[in-house]
Structures are given as C-alpha cells and as structure tokens.
Amino acid sequence: MIEELEWTAARPEVLARGVKIDVPQSVRNWVAKEPKPGNPSLEKAVKETGDPHLKHLLEWSRAVNRSVEEIVHNVPPFPHVRLCLEK
C-alpha cells in the first residue's frame, strides 16, 4: 500500500495537478512492525493508540471490503494462485 501511494505521488499527472500524497509516519511504522497486517491487527492498533491516521486506514479498509462484497459475485479463485503465491 505504501509503495503504491509513493508511485502514485510520483506520477506526472499527479505532480502536474499539485496534489501532495503523504503517508503518515504512524502508518509506515505500523506496516513495518506488523507481521500480519490486516483489519484485526489494525483494529487492535487503533484501540491501543487512538491514532487518527490508523483509524482512517481502518475505515478505508472496511469500505474497500464492503465495496468488494457488493461488486464481486460468483468469481472463482484464479487458477494456480496458490502456486504463484508460494513462488
């Protein structure tokens, strides 16, 4: 996720529009230290820290999950996905 935001921030279209994309340090720290990043561990971090950036990330993640549930139906797993992930 962080790498994606950094790539987006460096795109000519984004730079031309003067849009500044920052990844908060608390998000960087959480991603760096969390061995199993996901909503359960993010929920725990939000409860422990009250960090507004982590809270925003959790809200965004939940919204993405809701969108996927609404949009994606009857899509089987990609063939050979397990093998690809293992490699």
N, C-alpha and C positions, 0 to 999 in steps of 0.2 A: 504494500500500500504506500509506504513512504517513497519508495523508488518511483512508483507511478506518479505520485504528486510532483516529485522533483523533475521527472521527464516532461510532465505537462507544463510546469512552470517555465521550462526552457524552450518550449515551442515558440517559433516565430510569431504565430498568431496571438498567442497569449502575451508575449512581450510587446507586440505592436499595440495591443489594447491597454497596456499599462496595468494589467492585472497582476497582483502580487499574491503568490500562494506560499503560505508559511506552514510548516509542520511544527506544531508546538513541541517544545522540548520534553514535556511530560509524556506525550505520545511516543516520541522517539525512545525515551527511557523505558516505557512500558514494553514496547515491541522488542527492544534489545534484551531485556531481562526475563521476559515471559517465555518459558519453554513451550507452552501450549497456548498460543494466543487464540482466543475465541471469546464468545459472549460470556460464558461462565466465569472465566478468569478476569475479563474486563469488568463484569458486574462487581466482582469482589474488589477490584482495584478502585472502582468508583466509590463503593461503600467505605473502604478504608481511607481513601484520600479526600474524597469530595471534590476532586479536581474537575473543573468545568470543561476542560478540553477532552478528558477521558469520557465524561458524561456525554458530551456532544458526539464523540466517536461511537459510543454505545447506542445512542439514539439513531444515528445514521445506519449502523449495522442492522438494527432491528427493522428500520424502514426498508432497507435492501431486502432483508429476508421476507418481509411482508409482500413486497413487490414481486419477488420470485414466486412465492406461493400463489399469487393472483394470476401471474402471467404464464408460468410453465406448467403444462399439464401433459401427461402421457409421453414424457420424453425418457426413454430408457438410458441407462449409462452408456457412455461411449465405449465402443469395442476396444478391448486391450488397455483400458485406462489403468488398471492395477499394475500391469507390466510396465507401462510408461512411467507411472509414479515411482515404482520401485527403482527404475533405472536412474 
